[in-house]
Amino acid sequence: MATFFKTPFNISSESYFIEAKVSKVGSSSSNIICCVDVSGSMSGSPIRNVCQVLRDIYKRTQIDYSLFTYNTSADTTKTIKSIENYDLNAGGGTSFSSIFTAVQNHLVRNQKSTTFIFMTDGDDTDSQERLKKSIQMLKLTLSGLPKTMTVTFHVIGFGNVNNYFLEQVRTFGNKDGLFRYSTESAELQNNFNDMFEYAMSAREFTLVLNGKSYTSNSNEETVAFLIDDNQIDESITNEIILKSPEGETKMVLDKLENPRPIHIVRALN
């Protein structure tokens, strides 16, 4: 169900407020995977701080998110609850190809919208050829996923990292992620927590009306759009397409007669 009304105010031309009912999805459905560097240079306070923030996230959300760790190889068997009572061991080199291959395999087996929080504190110790091949295979897999599936890579760099490379990693998905750099282990903890909060926040919706697309975020049972560059012909039955991480839906757009003050307030916000 979707409704619209012409607002009593204009932005640059006639403005419409469109509100659509959507299914509310709890945080438990948020598919977030933490990819944590556990190479030797992470030993000490850096790995302790990362583990502490993961424990805090589990305590706060009670959601057992997947935890991929990697050094010279990748381990995809852990969850954030599994480190509730101990810190991860840090040792070995840094193989980006191992974690990219693990991510690729996960996406092949689990074709649903996923956010990866990718954290590293150093440069790759693999051969450039192996790294290049793993990136090519990951991108090939991403290109073959359903268009309704959103994959995002948020990236956290710490210490001696290649910022240019990490900026590229955040664009691997079909939706660009964020990149944050930390110079101290305490800052690393804050950035990891902030990135997770961002990843857990509202779902993104896209409305298509008369061939034009509009984007809005919501974590409620409705999603709203304020548009000022389109026309709605009230003499015919209008349809919209609403896209979300869960899929795509066609909806009839009904005119809301006599909008109440609360509707106007929502349009203003």
C-alpha positions in Angstrom: 0.0 0.0 0.0 1.3 3.5 -0.9 -0.3 6.9 -0.6 0.6 10.4 -1.8 -0.5 14.0 -1.4 0.5 17.3 -2.8 2.3 19.3 -0.1 1.1 22.7 0.9 4.6 23.9 0.4 6.9 23.8 -2.7 10.6 23.2 -2.9 11.4 24.3 -6.4 8.1 23.2 -8.0 5.1 21.2 -7.0 6.1 18.7 -4.3 4.6 15.4 -3.4 4.9 13.3 -0.3 4.8 9.5 -0.9 4.6 7.0 1.9 4.6 3.2 1.4 4.0 0.4 3.9 6.8 -2.0 4.2 7.5 -5.1 6.3 9.5 -4.2 9.4 12.7 -6.2 9.5 14.4 -6.6 12.9 18.1 -6.3 13.4 18.3 -10.1 13.5 17.9 -10.2 9.8 20.8 -7.8 9.2 23.5 -9.9 7.5 26.7 -8.3 8.7 30.0 -10.2 8.6 33.2 -8.9 10.3 36.4 -9.6 8.5 39.2 -9.1 11.1 43.0 -9.1 10.4 44.7 -11.4 13.0 48.2 -11.1 11.6 51.2 -10.8 14.0 51.2 -7.0 13.9 47.7 -7.0 15.5 49.0 -8.6 18.7 48.6 -6.7 21.9 46.2 -3.8 22.4 44.9 -3.7 18.8 43.4 -7.2 18.8 42.2 -6.7 22.4 40.3 -3.6 21.5 38.7 -5.2 18.4 37.6 -8.2 20.5 36.2 -5.9 23.2 34.1 -4.0 20.7 32.8 -7.3 19.2 31.8 -8.5 22.7 30.1 -5.2 23.4 28.2 -5.5 20.1 27.0 -9.0 21.0 26.0 -7.9 24.5 24.0 -4.9 23.1 22.3 -6.7 20.2 22.2 -10.4 21.3 22.8 -11.2 17.7 25.6 -13.7 16.9 27.1 -12.1 13.8 29.6 -14.1 11.7 33.3 -13.4 12.2 35.8 -14.1 9.5 39.4 -13.9 10.6 42.5 -14.0 8.4 46.3 -13.9 8.5 48.1 -16.2 6.1 44.8 -18.1 5.7 41.1 -17.4 6.4 38.9 -18.9 9.1 35.1 -18.5 8.6 34.0 -20.7 11.5 33.8 -18.1 14.2 31.0 -15.8 15.4 31.3 -12.8 17.7 29.7 -14.8 20.5 32.5 -17.4 20.2 35.1 -14.9 21.5 32.9 -13.8 24.5 35.4 -15.1 27.0 38.8 -14.9 25.2 40.7 -12.7 22.7 41.6 -13.8 19.2 45.2 -15.0 18.7 47.3 -12.7 16.4 50.2 -14.1 14.4 51.4 -14.8 10.9 51.3 -12.7 7.8 48.5 -10.9 5.9 46.8 -12.7 3.0 44.1 -10.5 1.4 43.6 -13.2 -1.2 42.5 -15.7 1.5 39.8 -13.4 2.9 38.6 -12.3 -0.6 38.3 -16.0 -1.6 36.4 -16.7 1.7 34.0 -13.8 1.0 33.5 -15.0 -2.6 32.7 -18.6 -1.5 30.3 -17.2 1.1 28.4 -15.1 -1.4 28.1 -18.1 -3.8 26.6 -20.2 -1.0 24.5 -17.5 0.6 22.9 -15.3 -2.0 21.4 -12.5 0.2 22.2 -8.9 0.8 25.3 -8.7 3.0 27.5 -6.1 4.6 31.1 -6.9 5.2 33.2 -4.9 7.7 36.8 -5.4 6.5 39.5 -4.5 8.9 43.3 -4.6 8.4 46.4 -3.1 9.8 49.0 -3.9 7.1 49.9 -4.5 3.5 49.4 -7.8 1.8 52.2 -10.4 2.1 50.9 -12.6 -0.7 52.2 -12.4 -4.3 50.6 -9.7 -6.4 49.5 -12.3 -8.9 47.5 -14.3 -6.3 45.9 -11.1 -4.9 44.9 -9.9 -8.4 43.4 -13.3 -9.2 41.4 -13.3 -6.0 40.0 -9.8 -6.6 39.1 -10.8 -10.2 37.2 -13.9 -9.0 35.4 -11.9 -6.3 34.3 -9.2 -8.7 33.2 -11.9 -11.2 31.0 -13.5 -8.5 29.6 -10.1 -7.5 28.7 -9.3 -11.1 26.6 -12.5 -11.3 24.6 -12.0 -8.2 20.8 -11.1 -8.4 20.3 -7.4 -8.9 18.0 -7.3 -5.8 21.0 -8.4 -3.7 23.0 -5.5 -2.1 26.6 -6.2 -1.1 28.6 -3.5 0.7 32.2 -3.4 2.0 33.0 -1.0 4.8 36.7 -0.8 5.4 38.7 0.1 8.5 42.5 0.7 8.2 44.9 0.8 11.1 48.6 1.6 11.2 50.7 1.0 8.2 48.1 0.4 5.5 47.8 1.1 1.8 45.0 3.7 1.8 44.7 3.7 -2.0 44.1 -0.1 -2.0 41.6 0.1 0.9 39.7 2.9 -0.9 39.3 0.4 -3.8 38.1 -2.4 -1.5 35.2 -0.2 -0.3 33.9 0.0 -3.9 34.0 -3.8 -4.5 30.3 -4.2 -3.8 27.3 -3.0 -5.8 26.9 -0.2 -3.2 29.9 1.8 -2.1 31.0 1.4 1.5 32.8 3.7 3.9 36.5 3.9 4.7 37.9 4.9 8.1 41.5 5.1 9.2 42.8 4.7 12.7 46.1 5.7 14.1 45.7 4.4 17.6 44.2 1.2 19.0 41.6 3.1 21.0 40.6 4.9 17.9 40.4 1.6 16.1 37.9 0.4 18.7 35.7 3.5 18.2 35.8 3.3 14.4 34.9 -0.4 14.5 31.9 0.4 16.8 30.8 3.3 14.7 31.0 1.3 11.4 29.0 -1.5 12.9 26.3 1.0 14.1 26.2 2.4 10.6 25.9 -1.1 9.1 23.0 -2.0 11.5 21.1 1.2 10.7 18.1 1.7 8.4 17.5 -0.2 5.2 17.7 1.6 1.9 14.7 1.8 -0.4 14.4 3.0 -4.0 11.1 4.2 -5.4 10.6 4.3 -9.1 7.9 6.6 -10.4 7.4 7.5 -14.1 10.9 6.2 -14.8 12.6 8.3 -12.2 14.3 6.8 -9.1 14.3 8.2 -5.5 16.2 6.8 -2.5 15.2 6.9 1.2 16.2 5.1 4.3 13.9 3.6 6.9 13.9 1.0 9.7 10.2 1.4 10.4 7.0 0.0 8.9 6.8 2.8 6.4 9.2 4.5 4.1 8.7 8.1 2.9 9.8 10.1 -0.1 9.5 13.8 -0.8 9.8 14.6 -4.5 9.7 17.8 -6.5 10.7 16.9 -10.0 7.9 14.6 -11.1 4.2 14.8 -11.9 1.4 12.5 -10.6 -1.6 12.4 -12.9 -4.5 12.1 -10.4 -7.0 11.2 -13.1 -5.4 7.8 -13.7 -4.3 4.8 -11.5 -0.6 5.3 -10.8 1.8 2.6 -9.9 5.2 2.7 -8.2 8.0 0.2 -7.9 9.6 -0.1 -4.5 13.0 -1.8 -4.3 14.5 -3.0 -1.0 17.2 -5.4 0.1 14.5 -8.0 0.3 13.3 -7.6 -3.2 11.1 -5.5 -5.6 7.4 -4.8 -5.2 4.8 -3.1 -7.5 2.3 -0.9 -5.6 -0.8 1.1 -6.6 -0.3 4.7 -5.5 -3.5 6.1 -3.9 -4.2 9.7 -3.2 -4.5 10.5 0.5 -7.5 12.7 0.9 -7.4 15.4 3.6 -4.0 14.7 5.0 -3.8 15.4 8.7 -1.2 17.7 10.4 0.9 14.7 11.3 1.3 13.9 7.6 2.5 17.4 6.9 5.0 17.2 9.8 6.4 13.9 8.3 6.7 15.6 4.9 8.7 18.5 6.5 11.0 16.0 8.2 
